[in-house]
Amino acid sequence: PSLFVIPATAFGFIPDSVHKEPPGAQQRDWSGIKAPRAPGQRIVAHPVKDNWVPTGCKIVHFMRHGMGTHNAAALEHGSKAYRSEEYEDARLTKVGEAQAQGAETYASQLQCPLVIVSPLSRAIQTALFAFGQGPAGQTRTFRAFEACRETIGQNPCDRRRPVSTLKREYPMVDFSLIATDCDELFTPKRESKDSLVARGQQLLDYVMALPEQELAVVCHSSFLSHLFNVVLECTDPALTDWFSTCELRSVALQEPQTLDCSAATFTWVPGSP
């Protein structure tokens, strides 16, 4: 059977229950985490439904990586598997590769010339499998961005390998924004939630300043969960749900100062599924 279904909410391809997180993996209490921006000043995220989006928005297709070797190990041995050196910079499993390849049918139709990707290998692999083929005549740029990697520290699966190594393995990815060859951010201690959401805001600031009006971001579950629950102001509660492996959600991002609900207009987005 197919690994993918399109649910009623239709944010994009969402896998069947191929991978369930270990107990406690999902952060549900957001009360103690301070958002980088105050309420009313946060970037607003609208779901993209039936190709209609509020005028003036930037469309971003957020995607979590496919199942990694560390995910599969955690299913069998629990979350302690994340701390094993065996899964340093974890790659995709065969299931993860199939998930990403299955998403290509949908992702290939998206009008996104730029794909921003975490520099961790499982995210790069997912991006290249899913977004490697663009619409006819469109060449896509893959750009690694350090701020959208998974929670930093403690777990070898979340340690970045040297850029010099990654360049040899993934020559089609632009690593010019990565400041250091080796992973100087990784520490024995797990990154704080405040640091994680600050990186989420850094990603949004970068995305909103780009000239592209439609693009994709391929990264990680904990990062995405903090992004959608703390950093963004989501107009649909379903957007704040935990991302499954290889799940894709298409959202329209809007700066709060451009909101005017009394005179809202909508734009048809051609070419999007």
Salt bridges, closest charged atoms under 4 A:
GLU21 OE2 - HIS19 NE2 3.34
GLU21 OE2 - ARG64 NH1 2.68
GLU76 OE2 - HIS77 NE2 3.79
GLU85 OE1 - ARG159 NH1 3.10
GLU88 OE2 - ARG159 NH1 3.22
ASP89 OD2 - ARG161 NE 2.75
GLU146 OE2 - ARG149 NH1 3.15
GLU146 OE2 - ARG160 NE 2.98
ASP158 OD1 - ARG122 NH2 2.60
ASP158 OD2 - ARG190 NH2 2.99
GLU169 OE2 - ARG161 NH1 2.68
ASP183 OD2 - ARG149 NH2 2.50
GLU191 OE1 - ARG199 NH2 2.80
ASP205 OD1 - ARG37 NH2 3.43
GLU214 OE2 - HIS61 NE2 2.73
GLU233 OE1 - ARG42 NH1 3.59
ASP236 OD2 - LYS49 NZ 3.27
GLU247 OE2 - ARG249 NE 2.74
GLU255 OE1 - ARG37 NH1 3.35
